[in-house]
Amino acid sequence: MMRIMGIDVGEKRVGISVSDLMGWTAQGLETVSRTEDDGWLRRIGELIREYEVESIVVGLPRNMDGSIGDKGKACEVIAEDLKQRFSLPVKLWDERLSTMAVQRTLIEADMSRKKRRKVVDKMAASWILQGYLDSQRRNTHD
């Protein structure tokens, strides 16, 4: 039993989620402002310790043709930094359309734009992590 952290890296904010101990479900934890200093990374470190996280999944934005653009390359650099900084395994997970899917869900729930802005990043992190968790379960049952 181990917890996995999911991270959705944006230019201004970082969404953070964590799995349950069984690795079945992802829950959004919080959104952290991505600052010039390392404050946001320190907060990730605090959450890693608090939730006893044993690995990290970082959303990898790909272009629709599957190639990796500038945002994806930036996420690869951040994933490597997380691996070095926290000495944990870090996996990249294709996150194409995750933010759009979350936005659509929130709009369908009739949530205001202001409220959506507050939760979309942590929900995207949860969406990314849930996709990863589901794939791991499918792979162990095939």
Beta strands, then each sheet from edge to edge (+ up, - down):
strand 1: 3-9
strand 2: 13-19
strand 3: 26-33
strand 4: 53-60
strand 5: 90-94
sheet 1: 3+ 2- 1+ 4+ 5+
end
